[in-house]
Every structure is written in C-alpha cells, then in structure tokens.
C-alpha cells in the first residue's frame, strides 16, 4: 500500500520537474532570421560564435561596453581586413585577443570541430561573404548538434536587409532597445535621402562607377553590380554603370571597359592603414585627412583613371571599403547623396552623423578618415 507521504513526495518532485520545464520554455525564444527560418534559441545567449569576424561591427551598437563579454569565437578575417580598427578594439577590449579563431579568411578554413569545442549556445552567420554558407558542411554539422544558428545580411542587399538584420540580432541577443535606437537613426537618415531622390528623373542622375579596393589588386577593376556598394549608389540617386555588367553583386570589369564607360562620378574605396606600404586607398581608423589625400591622389594617376571625365571634372571621391559589409553603411549613402547632389542635400551632414554614430553606437574612440572629396584637395 502506498503511503500518503510517498504520494506527496512524488507530487512535489513532479511539480518541481514541471516548473523547471516551464522555466526552460520561458527562457527560450523564437527568432526568424534573414532567410525566413524560425530558430529557437536561449533567451539570453552567453556563448556566441561569429561566423565572420566583421560581424563585430554589428554587435557594437548592441553590446556597447560589454562587446566581448559573450563572444567566444570568430573567424579571423577581420584582423587583416581592417587592421587599424582591430588594433583600436584590442586596446579598448584586450579580451578580443583571447577570442578563439575558428578559421581564417575563407569558408573552407572554418573548422566545425573548433566551433563545437567552444560549446556555443548561438552561432551567427552571414548569408554571403567569407564565412560558411547556408548549405555548408559546417552549418550541417552544427545543426546536427542542435546548436542554434541565425543568418543575417549586411553585404548582398544592405539597403533592404540592414535594418532587418539589426532587428534580428537585437531579438537574438536580448538587445531589442539598443537595436531599435540604431535602426531608428538609420531609417530616419535613409528616409530623408529617399524622399528627395525619388523625384529626380533618370536623365538627371549621374552615371557612377565604384572601383573597390582601388590599387590593391593586380588588375582593374573590382566593382559592385546589383547590390552591395552598388545599392548605396542607387539609394543616393546615382546610376551604377556596372549594374548590368556583372552576373552577381560583386565582380570585375577591365580597364578598357571602364574607359569606355567614362562615368560622370568615380568612387575609389580602400581600407589601408596609415603605415601601409602596399598600394591602395588609406582610409578608416587612425588615418589622417592628409594621409588619405596623398594615397588618393596617387591612385588617380593610374592610366585607366587619369583621363576619365570624372577625374578631370573633380568628381572623383574616396570612401572606406568596410562600409561594404557593415551596418554603419548609412553613412556611405549619406556622403554619396551629398557628392551627387550638393545643392539638394545642403542640410545633410555626414560628418556630424559620423561623430554621432561613433559616440552613440560604439565604445571605441575611433576617429579617422572615412571619405575624401576631390574638391577639398
């Protein structure tokens, strides 16, 4: 015969079990990532792996002074892609140097074993770029181990997906308020630009070409098609002349093709540090305006660029390459709009917005030079 004491004891154990289960359910949340997949993940993940190191840009507005508190692993491409920014980050957050490196600068170098050994409760990947893609073996291995994975996009279609991706990260990291502060700023500036650009007829829009990583590659010219930096050009009211020349959102055209296009506006981008000896545009953290100016002028002497009407008419500009995969890309749109239509955008102040974004959305005292105008040379 079962005693009343035994029954009460069993009920107590069952209640505790049910209570713990209910608590676990309450502590989980469903997030729909940029691919449309619904992912169940911890309410406040504590061990996060970044599929690309450059995703740290997107975490800055969300994590602030706690930027590396939850990051246990990342891909190593960020360290070489933006050396001077990483150096400043290391000074502010020495723990950045202790984050485990899961791979180098390409998806095939990412080790699923290294990721699994870190016991993450959340992995963040990008839909395209240097990290593992949606159908990669790394993703399959992690899913089979029941590790939550979310995808975001700041690279392929940044105008469409930056706000969505920041919102997703805010939900995933339990940083909704921080994400909203950033996306409100972003949308406010983008709406200002779109409200003016929408009324500009195609016949009045400048023909624009962007030479990405200018001088840093052996051949000319790496550029953007439909997407990436090309979408910034279009959002700012320009016509991206390479949009219909590439099969994807990034690619290359020949120097002869560029000369034939002879665009109204030429934009060079780069991310060389102030002490770099290799050719390329010096731009970004730690770069002074004079250092940027000298590297910019040197690049404009290239035979495929020197005789373009954009150069002769002082419609050549320089910009930080890392906006191409970075939620701070609204600044690129702002400065392009100002370049293309200085009279229409007199009230737009990209310099002031750069300072505001650095103060509000990053814990780093970054400074530096992020764009240059031939009229200021």
Secondary structure, DSSP 8 states (H G I E B T S, - for coil): ---HHHHHHHHHHHHHHHHHHHHHHHTEEEEE-TTS-EEEEETT-SSEEESSGGGHHHHHHHHGGGTTTSEEEE-THHHHHTHHHHHHHHHH-GGGGGSEE--SSSGGG--HHHHHHTT-SEEEEESSSSS--TTSHHHHHHHHTT--EEEE-SSSSHHHHHHHHHHHHHHHTT-HHHHHHHHHHHHHHHHHHHHHHTTS-GGGS-EEEEETTTTTSSSS-EEE-SSTHHHHHHHTT-EETTTTT-SSSEEE--HHHHHHH--SEEEEEE-B-TT--SSS-B-BTT--HHHHHHHHHHHHTSHHHHTSHHHHTT-EEEEEGGGGGSGGGHHHHHHHHHHH-TTTTTT--HHHHHHHHHHHH-SS----B-EEEGGG-
